[in-house]
Amino acid sequence: MNAKEKAEELFKQYYSYLKANLMNDEEAWEDAKVCALIAIDEIVEAIEWHEYETPNKEIRFWMEVKQEIEKL
């Protein structure tokens, strides 16, 4: 799975949840982006904590996912 596909997958999961809770489309869209970005920040922080064990490609991947979400 590439970064764009992962970004869309994360976003869709949050969007579906928020939409199911009776938010309008625009609110759900923006809140889904915020939730997905928060999740990515947490993932990157966890990876950086183990920086000496983790290949930089993992951090690069998640930063690419973050950029793709910001484009949505």
Backbone torsions as a table, in degrees:
resi	resn	phi	psi	omega
1	MET	NA	132.3	178.9
2	ASN	-90.0	176.4	-175.4
3	ALA	-62.1	-40.6	-179.4
4	LYS	-65.0	-43.6	179.0
5	GLU	-63.0	-40.9	179.5
6	LYS	-66.5	-40.7	178.2
7	ALA	-60.0	-46.2	-179.9
8	GLU	-65.2	-38.8	179.1
9	GLU	-63.5	-48.7	178.2
10	LEU	-60.2	-47.4	-179.1
11	PHE	-59.2	-46.9	-177.9
12	LYS	-62.5	-36.3	178.3
13	GLN	-63.3	-47.0	179.0
14	TYR	-68.2	-41.8	-178.9
15	TYR	-60.6	-45.6	-180.0
16	SER	-60.4	-42.8	179.2
17	TYR	-63.3	-48.8	-177.2
18	LEU	-67.2	-39.8	179.0
19	LYS	-64.4	-37.0	179.5
20	ALA	-66.1	-21.5	179.3
21	ASN	-94.3	29.6	170.7
22	LEU	65.8	25.7	172.9
23	MET	-81.3	153.6	174.7
24	ASN	-75.5	166.8	-174.7
25	ASP	-56.2	-46.1	-176.3
26	GLU	-65.6	-44.4	178.2
27	GLU	-62.7	-45.0	-179.6
28	ALA	-62.8	-40.7	-179.3
29	TRP	-60.5	-51.7	-177.9
30	GLU	-66.8	-42.1	179.8
31	ASP	-67.2	-35.2	177.8
32	ALA	-63.6	-40.2	177.8
33	LYS	-63.0	-45.8	-179.8
34	VAL	-60.8	-45.6	179.9
35	CYS	-61.5	-44.8	-179.5
36	ALA	-64.8	-40.0	179.0
37	LEU	-66.2	-38.2	176.2
38	ILE	-62.0	-44.5	179.8
39	ALA	-60.7	-42.4	-179.9
40	ILE	-66.2	-41.4	177.2
41	ASP	-58.4	-40.3	178.4
42	GLU	-65.8	-40.8	178.9
43	ILE	-63.4	-47.2	-179.0
44	VAL	-62.7	-41.4	178.4
45	GLU	-61.5	-41.5	179.4
46	ALA	-66.0	-39.6	178.7
47	ILE	-66.4	-45.4	-178.5
48	GLU	-63.9	-29.6	178.8
49	TRP	-62.1	-31.8	178.2
50	HIS	-107.3	37.9	-172.6
51	GLU	-52.4	-39.6	-176.8
52	TYR	-68.9	-17.5	-179.1
53	GLU	-104.4	-16.8	-169.8
54	THR	-104.6	129.0	176.0
55	PRO	-63.6	143.5	179.7
56	ASN	-60.9	-21.3	-179.5
57	LYS	-62.1	-29.7	177.9
58	GLU	-67.6	-44.5	178.4
59	ILE	-64.2	-43.7	178.2
60	ARG	-59.2	-42.3	179.8
61	PHE	-59.3	-49.0	-176.9
62	TRP	-68.4	-31.3	175.7
63	MET	-69.5	-34.1	174.6
64	GLU	-66.5	-40.6	177.1
65	VAL	-60.2	-44.2	179.3
66	LYS	-59.1	-44.0	178.0
67	GLN	-62.0	-39.3	178.9
68	GLU	-65.9	-39.1	178.2
69	ILE	-64.4	-41.9	179.9
70	GLU	-62.0	-26.1	178.2
71	LYS	-76.6	-19.6	-176.3
72	LEU	-66.1	NA	NA
